[in-house]
């Protein structure tokens, strides 16, 4: 094999144009493309393979025949033995990428050698045969088998073999960061361009074109796409990866895909799972168990169990330090339970490593949170003499598919789950053992020569499978989406496990309160518009109400800040007083929602100041730069959505009294179910909907007050963290008159009896009496028509 930096000066003859290419017509390369220097960047030199009889290179190129591709064979495995006799008359053979028509680079062959060593390659023929003959294919294998990177490439070859006449390939992931990483890796392996032939779509970011034939996306983004394309007619193959996690979006996708597959027999559906699929998943599509391809992974070198009763947290940190002192090579993955544990472990290891002998090399703790992208190093980075310690939690078992350097896994054996309680409309936090499948996924990360330390007794019985999230989550947004899909023509979702009946009834009741349903239980016009926004239904209703009250600019900022990850970082213990002082500079007397507007506007002002370093500004004030950037992007998307559906976008008016009142009205239009009253004047807030008592969170502008004096009597809150600290978060002062004005009357009548409800009833009665008096006055003295104060956005 000869590696050349090749740029021909003579006109080039394209044989595959004469013989017929399987490429889409818009992607047939032009002769001028070959004169571009190094189209794929550094390390992608053109490779020319020479036959035995060659004496000099002929300026010709050779492509695959249509027959070869239809047989399901990949040109990445092409060698001289597979060429036809007519091809061998050419002295020099330049292998072409079947997807872009350009010569393969040297890096392609290097990566191809690595790919062929993956366990999934042993099942390629079986998989391609199943994909050709059947509509549904099920394959299971752990993260490092290569299932998430290789299967989509083979599906792209299948679609190419039929000239993409049924559409392209889409592969779903749970985490946005994983979708991006896989797209980058696959584009590199296929020797094509990211953002062109291979792309990705995640919330607030799209990197693909109309010519993209392989796209990674998050499962919720594919669901949103189904609102405009219910039959997914753009796609010939739909791959649902990480099906074992049983997220709400994945289960809903599978339930809808059964209906789509009945209407599109040419569609292929591929189900990928780390563990052997649940029998219910295998029976979903056809009513009988589908045959599944299982990828065998090599055994892990050593598995050790803990027999002591020590805390898993302390045991895990001691193990990390012992591994580092042993000088055995390899990175470490530690599975803890909560974000607080991850951050605390990171701080402790950073402190402890200062006292380690320098001859051991550097110890580098890395906190990897499930919902915070960018915390992992790029998958190609080498650590050198540094031992990386990845501190993470469930469900991040698949995050480390690209790290061959991992040699140690420390597994706490428990996880944190949020279980939604529809009666009190909040989540309960449960710490429970992981499933046996999760335990195996974690163990496999150590590899055949590694060690897995399980910080629980060997005799502990782990649950066989993960409980489906659709049975434990607030499904109000899901019900709104499914109601929208009924309008689009998909009237039935075949759930693998049906949602909790109590949760379903609560979701329908909440949508009815928000005026998203009509009298027949179908989506109202309000509900259709609400479903257009990538927001929770209550927040979507708030944004729509802001159009009525001329405070769109401010409410959209609030919606973006509360939907994006929290903009507040967790400071070290010694820096907490300083962080509290910094936050006081942005606090607004009306409440935390207004404080968020102050923070966002200050951030935007810093962005526009050429002398202001926005990252340092965020660091100085203990804000998360990435979270504020996400909020800014989400604000832009929400504003664009309002303009697209031709709703009014008011000019900024933050600071004036009328604007403040209107913002509160808009918030109450969506969050009237989240109102509490201080019953004794000491900060014990009675929540009207379920009669629980909670306190304001210390991070709130009101919670920071030491003597609890001057606290507002009535507040609207965004979140009630019931199990963690029983606190109300993001709190704003309201008046009972504003509350009565904005809440639906049938919601008020359904509230449980309480002293607070009696107070509201008195206000309603006084208002009714006042209305009667006004009517009598108007009958005696003619007056101009006036609009009622009650919100019309109901």
C-alpha distance (Angstrom), angle and dihedral (degrees) to the residues before:
residue distance angle dihedral
X1 . . .
X2 3.78 . .
X3 3.78 123.0 .
X4 3.77 114.0 -148.1
X5 3.78 135.7 176.3
X6 3.77 93.2 -133.6
X7 3.80 129.3 -167.3
X8 3.82 112.3 153.7
X9 3.77 119.0 -145.0
X10 3.83 96.4 -164.3
X11 3.82 124.9 74.1
X12 3.80 109.6 -86.5
X13 3.80 126.9 -128.7
X14 3.81 114.3 -137.6
X15 3.80 107.3 -153.5
X16 3.75 93.4 -178.0
X17 3.80 90.5 63.0
X18 3.79 88.6 58.6
X19 3.81 94.2 44.8
X20 3.82 97.9 42.4
X21 3.78 124.5 -98.5
X22 3.78 127.5 -135.3
X23 3.78 91.4 -142.7
X24 3.79 119.4 112.3
X25 3.79 107.2 -94.4
X26 3.79 92.4 -115.8
X27 3.79 90.5 58.8
X28 3.83 99.9 50.9
X29 3.81 102.9 126.7
X30 3.76 120.6 -119.0
X31 3.76 124.9 -135.6
X32 3.77 89.6 -115.9
X33 3.81 90.4 61.6
X34 3.79 91.0 70.6
X35 3.76 93.8 60.6
X36 3.79 91.1 62.5
X37 3.79 110.2 105.8
X38 3.81 113.5 -114.6
X39 3.79 100.9 -23.9
X40 3.79 93.0 -165.6
X41 3.76 101.1 46.2
X42 3.80 133.1 -117.7
X43 3.78 117.7 -8.9
X44 3.80 94.3 23.5
X45 3.78 102.1 104.2
X46 3.79 117.8 165.2
X47 3.81 114.6 -101.8
X48 3.80 122.4 -145.7
X49 3.78 118.7 -167.0
X50 3.81 116.2 -155.1
X51 3.80 126.4 -154.9
X52 3.76 122.9 -133.8
X53 3.80 94.2 -100.6
X54 3.79 96.2 48.3
X55 3.75 118.9 120.4
X56 3.78 102.1 168.9
X57 3.76 136.8 3.4
X58 3.80 117.7 -92.0
X59 3.79 117.0 -149.4
X60 3.79 94.4 -119.2
X61 3.79 134.0 111.5
X62 3.76 129.2 -149.3
X63 3.78 128.5 -151.6
X64 3.73 134.9 -172.1
X65 3.76 121.2 -88.0
X66 3.77 119.3 -117.0
X67 3.80 90.8 -114.8
X68 3.81 92.7 60.5
X69 3.79 93.7 53.7
X70 3.79 94.0 45.6
X71 3.79 89.5 57.6
X72 3.78 87.2 64.2
X73 3.79 97.3 -112.1
X74 3.75 120.0 140.1
X75 3.77 123.4 -130.8
X76 3.77 88.7 -140.0
X77 3.79 86.1 79.0
X78 3.79 94.5 45.1
X79 3.79 117.2 132.0
X80 3.76 136.4 160.2
X81 3.82 93.2 -83.5
X82 3.80 92.3 64.1
X83 3.79 96.1 51.0
X84 3.77 119.3 104.4
X85 3.79 120.3 -112.7
X86 3.80 89.9 -108.4
X87 3.79 90.6 56.4
X88 3.81 93.3 53.9
X89 3.76 92.3 64.7
X90 3.79 86.3 80.4
X91 3.76 112.4 86.4
X92 3.80 96.0 -146.2
X93 3.77 125.1 38.3
X94 3.77 119.3 -158.2
X95 3.81 109.1 -166.4
X96 3.78 113.4 -136.5
X97 3.75 129.3 -150.0
X98 3.79 105.7 -114.6
X99 3.80 91.4 -144.1
X100 3.81 102.3 53.0
X101 3.81 104.1 11.8
X102 3.81 93.5 -123.5
X103 3.81 125.3 124.9
X104 3.79 117.0 -90.5
X105 3.79 115.6 -104.6
X106 3.79 126.9 -130.4
X107 3.81 90.3 -107.9
X108 3.81 89.8 59.9
X109 3.80 91.4 62.4
X110 3.79 91.9 45.4
X111 3.81 91.6 53.2
X112 3.80 91.7 41.8
X113 3.78 89.8 59.9
X114 3.82 89.9 53.0
X115 3.80 92.1 46.2
X116 3.80 93.4 53.9
X117 3.80 89.4 58.8
X118 3.83 92.0 60.3
X119 3.83 116.0 105.3
X120 3.80 91.2 -123.5
X121 3.82 91.5 66.8
X122 3.79 90.8 68.6
X123 3.81 87.7 64.1
X124 3.82 98.0 44.9
X125 3.80 96.8 104.9
X126 3.80 92.2 46.8
X127 3.79 91.7 47.9
X128 3.82 95.0 48.1
X129 3.80 90.2 47.5
X130 3.82 91.0 51.5
X131 3.80 91.6 46.7
X132 3.80 91.6 51.3
X133 3.80 96.5 47.1
X134 3.80 103.5 35.0
X135 3.79 139.8 44.9
X136 3.81 95.5 -137.3
X137 3.81 128.3 47.5
X138 3.81 125.9 -177.4
X139 3.81 122.1 -164.8
X140 3.81 130.0 172.3
X141 3.78 129.5 -166.7
X142 3.78 139.3 133.5
X143 3.80 123.8 -92.6
X144 3.81 96.5 -92.4
X145 3.83 95.3 50.7
X146 3.83 88.5 84.3
X147 3.80 96.4 -117.6
X148 3.83 95.6 135.6
X149 3.81 95.3 49.8
X150 3.82 104.2 34.4
X151 3.82 104.4 38.8
X152 3.85 93.7 59.8
X153 3.83 89.9 51.3
X154 3.78 91.7 52.7
X155 3.80 90.1 47.7
X156 3.81 88.3 53.4
X157 3.82 89.0 53.4
X158 3.81 88.7 51.3
X159 3.82 91.7 51.7
X160 3.80 90.4 46.9
X161 3.80 90.3 53.1
X162 3.82 89.0 62.6
X163 3.82 92.4 41.6
X164 3.81 93.2 -108.4
X165 3.79 88.7 -77.1
X166 3.83 91.7 145.6
X167 3.79 96.0 41.2
X168 3.78 141.1 -95.6
X169 3.82 134.6 -61.8
X170 3.79 127.1 -87.8
X171 3.81 125.0 -174.8
X172 3.81 121.8 -168.4
X173 3.80 127.5 -144.8
X174 3.79 132.0 -175.7
X175 3.81 98.4 -133.8
X176 3.83 123.5 50.5
X177 3.81 92.3 -141.0
X178 3.78 91.3 56.0
X179 3.81 91.8 50.9
X180 3.82 89.7 53.6
X181 3.81 94.3 45.9
X182 3.80 93.2 49.0
X183 3.80 92.8 47.7
X184 3.81 90.7 52.1
X185 3.79 92.4 47.7
X186 3.81 95.0 46.2
X187 3.80 92.9 48.1
X188 3.80 88.1 52.6
X189 3.80 92.9 48.7
X190 3.81 93.2 46.9
X191 3.81 90.7 47.7
X192 3.80 93.4 -126.6
X193 3.77 136.4 115.2
X194 3.78 124.8 -78.9
X195 3.78 110.4 -127.8
X196 3.79 92.7 26.7
X197 3.79 117.4 55.1
X198 3.82 92.5 4.4
X199 3.79 121.0 34.0
X200 3.78 145.9 151.1
X201 3.79 139.8 -133.9
X202 3.78 121.4 -155.6
X203 3.80 131.4 157.1
X204 3.81 109.8 -60.9
X205 3.82 93.5 -0.4
X206 3.79 133.6 77.5
X207 3.78 123.4 178.9
X208 3.80 107.7 178.0
X209 3.80 142.3 83.7
X210 3.78 137.4 -143.7
X211 3.80 87.8 -87.5
X212 3.82 95.6 55.9
X213 3.80 109.6 122.2
X214 3.83 99.2 177.8
X215 3.78 119.4 44.7
X216 3.77 132.2 175.9
X217 3.79 117.4 -156.3
X218 3.78 141.3 158.9
X219 3.79 116.6 -93.9
X220 3.81 93.0 -116.1
X221 3.82 91.3 53.7
X222 3.81 91.1 54.8
X223 3.79 88.8 50.8
X224 3.80 90.7 53.6
X225 3.79 89.1 49.2
X226 3.80 89.0 56.2
X227 3.81 89.9 64.3
X228 3.82 88.7 71.4
X229 3.84 97.6 26.8
X230 3.83 105.6 31.5
X231 3.81 94.9 172.4
X232 3.82 93.6 45.1
X233 3.80 89.9 -128.1
X234 3.82 90.9 170.4
X235 3.79 90.2 69.4
X236 3.77 134.1 70.8
X237 3.81 94.5 -179.5
X238 3.81 126.4 30.6
X239 3.81 115.2 -166.7
X240 3.80 118.1 -164.0
X241 3.80 106.4 -162.7
X242 3.82 126.9 -169.9
X243 3.80 90.8 25.0
X244 3.82 89.0 156.9
X245 3.82 90.2 71.8
X246 3.84 90.0 68.7
X247 3.81 95.1 -151.4
X248 3.79 118.6 177.3
X249 3.82 92.8 -110.5
X250 3.82 93.1 48.8
X251 3.81 93.8 49.4
X252 3.81 91.8 47.5
X253 3.82 90.4 48.6
X254 3.80 91.8 52.1
X255 3.80 91.2 46.9
X256 3.82 92.0 52.3
X257 3.81 93.9 41.7
X258 3.79 89.9 62.5
X259 3.80 88.6 60.3
X260 3.81 92.2 43.0
X261 3.82 92.1 50.3
X262 3.81 90.7 54.7
X263 3.80 89.9 56.8
X264 3.83 94.5 40.1
X265 3.82 110.0 43.3
X266 3.83 90.8 174.1
X267 3.84 91.7 61.6
X268 3.81 117.3 103.7
X269 3.81 119.6 -147.9
X270 3.80 118.8 -163.4
X271 3.80 120.3 -167.7
X272 3.82 116.0 -159.2
X273 3.78 122.4 -170.1
X274 3.79 135.5 171.1
X275 3.81 92.0 -141.4
X276 3.78 131.1 35.8
X277 3.82 105.9 -71.2
X278 3.76 121.7 -104.3
X279 3.85 112.5 -101.0
X280 3.81 88.0 -119.0
X281 3.81 89.5 59.6
X282 3.81 91.8 49.5
X283 3.81 91.5 50.3
X284 3.81 96.2 45.0
X285 3.80 102.1 89.2
X286 3.80 104.8 37.0
X287 3.79 104.9 16.1
X288 3.80 90.8 -114.6
X289 3.78 130.2 73.7
X290 3.80 113.1 -78.4
X291 3.81 116.5 -138.7
X292 3.80 109.7 -104.8
X293 3.80 129.5 -151.5
X294 3.79 110.6 -137.5
X295 3.80 121.4 -161.4
X296 3.77 113.4 -145.8
X297 3.79 114.2 -139.1
X298 3.80 123.8 -156.5
X299 3.79 117.4 -100.5
X300 3.79 117.9 -96.9
X301 3.78 113.3 -109.0
X302 3.81 98.4 -121.1
X303 3.81 136.6 0.8
X304 3.80 119.7 -165.4
X305 3.83 127.8 -173.1
X306 3.78 129.9 -153.9
X307 3.79 117.2 -120.6
X308 3.79 96.9 177.8
X309 3.77 126.7 92.2
X310 3.79 94.0 -129.4
X311 3.78 121.8 133.2
X312 3.79 110.7 -85.9
X313 3.79 89.3 -135.4
X314 3.82 95.6 57.8
X315 3.80 91.4 39.4
X316 3.79 91.5 53.4
X317 3.81 93.6 51.9
X318 3.81 92.3 46.5
X319 3.81 89.5 51.4
X320 3.80 91.9 51.2
X321 3.80 91.6 53.9
X322 3.82 92.6 44.8
X323 3.81 91.2 51.0
X324 3.78 90.4 50.4
X325 3.81 92.5 49.1
X326 3.82 90.5 49.9
X327 3.84 89.4 63.7
X328 3.82 90.8 -139.7
X329 3.82 107.6 152.7
X330 3.76 123.8 -113.2
X331 3.79 143.7 72.1
X332 3.80 124.0 -88.3
X333 3.81 131.4 -130.5
X334 3.81 116.3 -160.4
X335 3.81 118.6 -167.0
X336 3.80 110.2 -154.6
X337 3.81 128.8 165.8
X338 3.81 115.7 -119.2
X339 3.80 136.9 30.8
X340 3.80 89.0 -117.3
X341 3.81 90.2 57.1
X342 3.79 91.0 49.1
X343 3.80 92.5 51.6
X344 3.81 92.9 44.1
X345 3.81 92.1 49.1
X346 3.79 89.4 49.6
X347 3.82 91.7 52.7
X348 3.83 93.2 46.1
X349 3.82 94.1 49.2
X350 3.82 91.0 46.7
X351 3.78 88.0 53.8
X352 3.83 95.7 43.7
X353 3.80 95.7 48.7
X354 3.80 90.7 65.0
X355 3.79 89.5 69.9
X356 3.82 96.3 48.4
X357 3.82 119.9 106.8
X358 3.82 111.0 -97.1
X359 3.80 91.4 -128.8
X360 3.82 90.5 71.2
X361 3.80 92.3 67.9
X362 3.77 127.0 -122.8
X363 3.80 122.1 -44.4
X364 3.81 110.0 -147.6
X365 3.84 116.7 -169.3
X366 3.83 113.5 -159.5
X367 3.82 120.9 -169.1
X368 3.82 110.7 -145.0
X369 3.81 111.2 -169.6
X370 3.82 118.3 -170.0
X371 3.81 95.1 -129.6
X372 3.80 100.5 37.0
X373 3.83 113.6 83.5
X374 3.74 122.5 -152.6
X375 3.80 96.7 38.1
X376 3.80 92.7 113.0
X377 3.81 121.7 75.1
X378 3.80 116.3 -115.0
X379 3.80 109.1 -78.3
X380 3.78 94.7 -116.6
X381 3.79 96.8 53.5
X382 3.78 118.2 115.7
X383 3.78 118.9 -144.3
X384 3.83 95.7 -149.7
X385 3.82 109.7 -167.4
X386 3.79 91.1 -11.6
X387 3.81 121.3 105.0
X388 3.78 108.9 -145.4
X389 3.79 119.1 -150.3
X390 3.81 111.6 -160.6
X391 3.82 110.5 -156.5
X392 3.78 110.7 -163.0
X393 3.80 146.0 135.8
X394 3.79 140.7 -141.3
X395 3.02 133.1 -29.4
X396 3.81 91.9 30.0
X397 3.80 98.2 94.0
X398 3.82 91.9 115.5
X399 3.80 95.2 48.3
X400 3.80 93.8 88.2
X401 3.81 100.3 53.8
X402 3.82 92.7 120.9
X403 3.81 99.0 47.8
X404 3.79 111.0 96.5
X405 3.82 89.7 168.8
X406 3.82 93.7 73.7
X407 3.81 109.4 110.2
X408 3.81 103.2 155.8
X409 3.80 131.9 53.2
X410 3.81 123.1 -172.6
X411 3.81 111.9 -166.8
X412 3.83 122.5 -167.4
X413 3.81 89.3 -166.7
X414 3.81 96.1 -138.3
X415 3.79 135.3 85.3
X416 3.77 140.3 -164.7
X417 3.80 117.3 -114.3
X418 3.79 129.8 -173.9
X419 3.81 111.9 -141.3
X420 3.80 115.5 -169.2
X421 3.80 117.9 -133.7
X422 3.83 107.7 -155.6
X423 3.80 92.8 -166.0
X424 3.81 94.3 63.7
X425 3.83 95.3 23.7
X426 3.79 95.9 -127.6
X427 3.80 141.4 96.5
X428 3.77 125.8 -96.6
X429 3.79 117.2 -150.5
X430 3.80 116.8 -131.4
X431 3.80 126.5 -174.4
X432 3.79 107.3 -154.0
X433 3.83 140.0 158.3
X434 3.79 116.8 -84.5
X435 3.80 119.3 -115.2
X436 3.79 122.9 -96.2
X437 3.81 88.5 -111.2
X438 3.81 91.8 55.7
X439 3.80 88.9 48.2
X440 3.81 90.7 54.7
X441 3.82 92.0 46.8
X442 3.79 90.5 54.5
X443 3.80 93.2 45.9
X444 3.82 92.9 52.4
X445 3.81 91.4 59.6
X446 3.82 88.8 73.5
X447 3.81 92.3 65.0
X448 3.80 129.2 -145.8
X449 3.80 94.1 -56.8
X450 3.79 98.6 38.6
X451 3.78 137.0 92.0
X452 3.79 130.3 -119.5
X453 3.81 118.9 -158.3
X454 3.80 113.2 -161.2
X455 3.79 110.9 -163.1
X456 3.81 94.5 -151.1
X457 3.83 135.1 69.7
X458 3.78 119.2 -80.1
X459 3.79 92.0 -126.1
X460 3.82 93.4 59.5
X461 3.80 110.8 119.7
X462 3.78 110.5 -134.5
X463 3.83 122.5 -158.6
X464 3.78 112.2 -95.2
X465 3.82 95.9 -129.0
X466 3.78 144.8 7.8
X467 3.78 116.2 -90.4
X468 3.83 108.7 -115.7
X469 3.80 111.9 -102.3
X470 3.81 91.8 -138.0
X471 3.81 88.2 70.8
X472 3.82 92.8 53.0
X473 3.81 105.6 36.0
X474 3.77 139.5 84.2
X475 3.80 100.8 -100.2
X476 3.81 99.5 -174.4
X477 3.83 91.5 112.6
X478 3.81 90.1 45.7
X479 3.81 92.3 52.7
X480 3.82 90.3 48.9
X481 3.82 89.3 51.8
X482 3.83 93.2 47.8
X483 3.80 90.5 49.4
X484 3.80 87.2 53.6
X485 3.82 90.4 50.1
X486 3.81 89.6 54.5
X487 3.80 87.4 62.0
X488 3.82 89.2 48.6
X489 3.81 91.2 55.9
X490 3.81 102.9 -98.4
X491 3.77 98.9 111.9
X492 3.79 99.7 170.3
X493 3.80 135.8 48.2
X494 3.80 114.5 -160.5
X495 3.80 100.9 -143.3
X496 3.80 117.2 -156.1
X497 3.82 86.9 -149.8
X498 3.77 118.8 12.9
X499 3.82 118.5 -121.3
X500 3.77 120.6 -103.5
X501 3.85 107.2 -80.7
X502 3.81 92.0 -136.2
X503 3.79 91.3 51.5
X504 3.81 90.9 48.1
X505 3.80 93.1 51.5
X506 3.80 91.4 47.1
X507 3.83 90.6 50.6
X508 3.80 92.1 51.9
X509 3.81 91.0 46.4
X510 3.80 91.9 50.8
X511 3.82 92.6 49.0
X512 3.80 88.6 49.7
X513 3.81 91.0 52.2
X514 3.82 89.0 50.5
X515 3.85 90.2 53.1
X516 3.82 90.2 -118.0
X517 3.84 91.7 128.4
X518 3.78 130.6 57.6
X519 3.80 126.4 -139.1
X520 3.82 91.0 -82.9
X521 3.81 93.8 53.6
X522 3.81 94.2 -106.5
X523 3.79 125.3 123.7
X524 3.77 113.6 -76.7
X525 3.78 123.1 -145.1
X526 3.80 87.0 -96.4
X527 3.80 90.4 52.5
X528 3.79 92.8 50.6
X529 3.79 91.0 53.4
X530 3.82 91.7 45.1
X531 3.80 90.4 55.0
X532 3.81 90.0 59.2
X533 3.81 91.8 69.8
X534 3.83 123.5 79.8
X535 3.81 88.5 -131.8
X536 3.77 140.1 102.3
X537 3.85 110.1 -87.5
X538 3.82 93.7 -108.8
X539 3.79 91.9 52.4
X540 3.81 91.8 44.5
X541 3.82 89.4 54.1
X542 3.82 89.4 49.4
X543 3.81 91.2 53.6
X544 3.82 91.1 49.7
X545 3.81 91.1 48.4
X546 3.80 89.5 52.9
X547 3.81 88.1 64.0
X548 3.81 87.9 59.9
X549 3.80 93.6 47.9
X550 3.83 98.8 42.1
X551 3.80 96.3 -119.0
X552 3.81 100.9 108.6
X553 3.79 95.2 128.5
X554 3.80 93.2 57.3
X555 3.81 98.6 38.4
X556 3.79 92.5 49.9
X557 3.82 88.2 56.0
X558 3.82 90.0 51.5
X559 3.81 91.3 48.2
X560 3.80 92.1 49.6
X561 3.81 94.2 46.8
X562 3.81 93.2 49.2
X563 3.82 94.8 44.1
X564 3.82 95.8 47.3
X565 3.82 119.6 71.1
X566 3.79 114.2 -75.6
X567 3.80 112.4 -74.1
X568 3.81 91.3 -147.6
X569 3.79 118.4 93.7
X570 3.81 122.6 -151.1
X571 3.82 106.7 -112.9
X572 3.78 124.5 -151.5
X573 3.80 114.5 -91.8
X574 3.80 93.6 -103.3
X575 3.83 90.9 51.5
X576 3.81 98.3 49.7
X577 3.83 95.2 95.0
X578 3.80 90.0 51.4
X579 3.81 91.1 48.1
X580 3.80 90.8 51.1
X581 3.80 90.4 51.9
X582 3.81 90.8 50.5
X583 3.80 91.9 50.9
X584 3.82 91.5 51.8
X585 3.83 88.7 65.2
X586 3.82 89.4 66.8
X587 3.80 101.2 37.4
X588 3.78 116.7 121.5
X589 3.82 121.1 -149.8
X590 3.82 92.3 -131.5
X591 3.79 94.5 60.1
X592 3.79 149.9 -84.0
X593 3.80 96.9 -57.2
X594 3.80 88.3 61.7
X595 3.81 90.5 45.1
X596 3.81 88.3 59.2
X597 3.80 89.4 55.4
X598 3.82 89.8 51.9
X599 3.81 91.4 51.0
X600 3.80 93.5 48.3
X601 3.78 94.4 46.9
X602 3.82 91.0 49.0
X603 3.80 89.3 50.8
X604 3.82 91.8 50.8
X605 3.79 90.3 47.8
X606 3.79 89.7 53.4
X607 3.83 89.9 49.3
X608 3.79 90.8 54.8
X609 3.81 93.3 48.1
X610 3.79 108.4 89.4
X611 3.80 90.7 -155.6
X612 3.81 94.4 52.1
X613 3.80 119.8 92.6
X614 3.80 101.2 -148.8
X615 3.81 95.2 -161.8
X616 3.80 91.8 52.5
X617 3.81 89.7 44.2
X618 3.81 89.8 55.7
X619 3.78 91.1 46.4
X620 3.80 92.3 49.9
X621 3.81 92.4 51.9
X622 3.84 95.4 39.3
X623 3.81 94.7 -113.5
X624 3.79 127.6 141.6
X625 3.79 109.3 -113.4
X626 3.82 93.8 -161.1
X627 3.82 91.9 50.1
X628 3.82 92.1 51.7
X629 3.81 90.8 48.6
X630 3.81 89.1 51.2
X631 3.81 90.5 49.9
X632 3.81 90.2 50.1
X633 3.81 91.6 51.5
X634 3.80 91.7 46.5
X635 3.80 91.4 49.6
X636 3.80 89.3 54.0
X637 3.81 91.2 49.3
X638 3.80 92.8 49.5
X639 3.79 91.8 48.7
X640 3.81 90.9 49.3
X641 3.82 90.0 50.0
X642 3.81 91.1 52.7
X643 3.79 91.0 50.9
X644 3.82 91.9 45.5
X645 3.78 92.0 57.3
X646 3.82 89.4 41.8
X647 3.79 99.3 -115.0
X648 3.83 118.8 152.3
X649 3.80 118.1 -96.8
X650 3.79 109.9 -157.4
X651 3.79 125.0 -145.2
X652 3.81 119.1 -104.0
X653 3.80 113.1 -82.7
X654 3.79 102.1 160.1
X655 3.78 113.5 156.3
X656 3.78 103.0 33.9
X657 3.81 119.6 108.6
X658 3.79 95.8 -120.1
X659 3.79 91.5 52.6
X660 3.82 91.3 51.7
X661 3.81 92.1 53.3
X662 3.81 91.4 46.8
X663 3.81 92.4 51.1
X664 3.80 89.6 54.1
X665 3.79 90.9 48.6
X666 3.80 91.1 51.9
X667 3.82 91.1 48.3
X668 3.80 91.2 49.7
X669 3.81 91.0 49.7
X670 3.80 88.4 65.7
X671 3.80 104.9 24.1
X672 3.83 103.1 39.6
X673 3.83 86.6 122.1
X674 3.81 89.4 63.8
X675 3.80 104.1 62.7
X676 3.81 126.8 126.4
X677 3.82 136.6 -176.8
X678 3.79 130.0 -146.4
X679 3.80 100.3 -122.1
X680 3.81 100.2 -172.1
X681 3.82 105.7 22.3
X682 3.79 92.9 -111.7
X683 3.80 101.3 94.6
X684 3.82 100.5 -85.9
X685 3.79 102.9 134.8
X686 3.79 119.8 -158.5
X687 3.84 111.8 -147.4
X688 3.79 107.6 -140.7
X689 3.81 99.6 -149.5
X690 3.83 98.5 57.4
X691 3.84 106.2 7.4
X692 3.81 96.4 -118.4
X693 3.80 119.6 145.9
X694 3.82 120.4 -134.7
X695 3.80 140.1 163.6
X696 3.78 131.2 -124.0
X697 3.80 113.1 -98.2
X698 3.83 115.1 -104.1
X699 3.82 90.9 -123.0
X700 3.80 89.8 62.6
X701 3.78 119.7 98.3
X702 3.81 87.7 -118.2
X703 3.80 95.9 41.8
X704 3.80 91.9 58.2
X705 3.81 91.7 68.2
X706 3.79 108.7 108.6
X707 3.83 100.1 -155.3
X708 3.77 102.5 42.8
X709 3.77 94.5 -128.0
X710 3.73 126.3 132.5
X711 3.81 93.1 24.1
X712 3.81 114.5 154.3
X713 3.79 114.9 -102.1
X714 3.81 95.5 -142.2
X715 3.81 123.7 37.4
X716 3.77 139.3 174.7
X717 3.82 113.7 -143.1
X718 3.79 133.0 -166.5
X719 3.80 100.4 -152.1
X720 3.80 139.5 16.2
X721 3.81 111.9 -155.7
X722 3.77 94.5 -160.4
X723 3.82 103.4 170.9
X724 3.79 99.5 33.9
X725 3.80 104.2 51.0
X726 3.83 106.1 -27.2
X727 3.79 90.5 -118.3
X728 3.79 136.0 144.5
X729 3.80 112.4 -127.2
X730 3.82 129.2 -158.0
X731 3.79 98.0 16.2
X732 3.83 129.4 -173.7
X733 3.80 129.6 -173.4
X734 3.81 116.9 -113.9
X735 3.80 135.0 171.1
X736 3.81 123.2 -121.6
X737 3.80 88.3 -122.2
X738 3.81 90.5 58.8
X739 3.80 89.9 47.5
X740 3.81 93.4 50.6
X741 3.79 90.4 47.3
X742 3.81 94.5 54.3
X743 3.82 107.0 34.9
X744 3.82 120.7 90.3
X745 3.79 110.2 -108.5
X746 3.81 94.4 -130.0
X747 3.83 88.3 55.7
X748 3.80 89.1 54.2
X749 3.82 92.8 50.6
X750 3.83 90.2 51.8
X751 3.81 93.2 54.4
X752 3.82 114.5 110.7
X753 3.81 115.4 -104.5
X754 3.80 115.1 -88.7
X755 3.77 142.7 139.7
X756 3.81 88.8 -98.7
X757 3.81 91.2 55.6
X758 3.82 89.8 50.7
X759 3.81 89.9 54.1
X760 3.79 90.2 51.7
X761 3.81 90.4 47.5
X762 3.79 89.7 55.9
X763 3.81 90.4 52.2
X764 3.82 90.1 49.3
X765 3.81 90.9 49.5
X766 3.79 92.2 49.7
X767 3.78 89.2 48.5
X768 3.79 91.4 51.0
X769 3.80 91.0 50.0
X770 3.78 90.3 49.3
X771 3.80 90.1 50.8
X772 3.81 90.8 52.7
X773 3.79 91.0 49.9
X774 3.80 90.9 48.9
X775 3.81 90.4 51.1
X776 3.81 91.5 52.9
X777 3.81 90.4 48.0
X778 3.77 92.3 49.1
X779 3.81 91.8 51.2
X780 3.80 90.1 54.6
X781 3.84 97.1 41.4
X782 3.85 120.9 30.7
X783 3.81 113.8 -125.7
X784 3.79 136.8 -179.8
X785 3.82 117.2 -90.5
X786 3.75 111.4 -95.3
X787 3.74 131.9 -168.4
X788 3.78 116.2 -111.9
X789 3.77 117.0 -111.7
X790 3.80 92.0 -129.0
X791 3.78 111.7 104.2
X792 3.80 113.3 -98.2
X793 3.81 91.2 -158.1
X794 3.81 93.9 92.4
